[in-house]
């Protein structure tokens, strides 16, 4: 899954190394985070039985330890997928992004797709 840029996160601005750095800004001026562990979301059984597919876009911060923080749903095709998407993203682990050798908090978004042929 590719990591994508999102704007500010709940009004937080990028004003210091401990503030949020947007993913695209980090790609241009530093080293972006690299995924080390990626859990896949569980397909909700009720939606699977009903033949429902969809997607969830989650915004989150990769902190200076490489952990996911402050994950929230930005948009979703079906709210029944939201918790599964959040639970999966919160398990992800990254090598943190850096600017000039200093680890930084990185703001990203990720779309998670729920397709019946990819059920877990």
N, C-alpha and C positions, 0 to 999 in steps of 0.2 A: 504494500500500500504506500502510496506517495504522500508525503506530508505537504500540506498546502498552507498558504498565508491566510491569516484572518486579521482583522483590525484590532482595536484595543479590547481588552478583556475586562468587562464590568468597570469601564472608565479608567483603568490603570494605564499609565503612560510609560514610555521608555526614557527615563531620565538618568539612570545610573546602571552600573554593571549588575546590581541586584534587582533592578526593575525588569520589565519584560522587553525582550528584543524580538521583533517580528522575524519569522523564519526567513523570508526573502531578504530582509536587511542583513541577517546573519550569513546567508549564502553569498551576498555581495561583499561583505566586509570581515568575514571570519570563517569559522568552521561550523557547519550546521550539526545538530545532533545526529547520531546514527543509532538505529534500532538494534538492540541486543536480544531482546525477548519480546515476542508478540503473541499474546493469547488471542484466540479467535472467539468471537461472540457465540453464545449458545443460541440456537434457533428456538424461539418460544414455541412450545408444543402446540398450544392452541392455534397459533398462526400457521404453523406447518400443516396441521390437520385441515385447516380451512383453505390451504393453497395460497396463502398470502405472502407476497414478496414485498420488499421495500428497502429503504435505506435510512440511515441516521447520520447526520453530520455533527461531530463532537468537537468542541473547542477545548483545549487544555494547555497547561503550562508544563514544559519539561524543566524541572528545577536543576540546580547546580549539582545535585547528586545523581541525576539521570532518572529520577522518579517522576511519575505523572501526578500533577497537582491541579486542583481547581477545574476538574472536568465538568463540562455541562453540555447539554444538547442545544445546538444552534437551530436545527430544523430536522424534521422527521416526516416520512410519508405515513407512518402509523405509530402512535405512541406506545403500542404494545412491544415495539422493538427497543425502545429507549433504554430501559434498565439493563438489558443484555449488552447493549453497545457500551454503556458506561462501565459496567462491571468488567468487560474485556479490556477496555482502554486503561483502566486503573491498574491493571496487572502488567502493562508494558514497562519495559526497562530500556533506557537509552544510555549511550555515551553522551554526556552533556555537550552542548554547543560551547564554543569558545571564541573570544575576541582577544587577539594578542596574548594567548596563553591563559587568559582569565576565563573561568567557567561562568556562563551566564544563563539566566532563566529565559527560555525560548517559548514564544507563543505560537501555537500551531492549530490547524484544524485537520480533521480526518473524516472522510466519508467511509462508513461501513455499510456494505451491501448485504442484504439477506435475500439469497436466491434459493429456490427450492432444490435445485440440483446441487447446491453447495452446502446443504444442511449439515449441522454438527449437533 
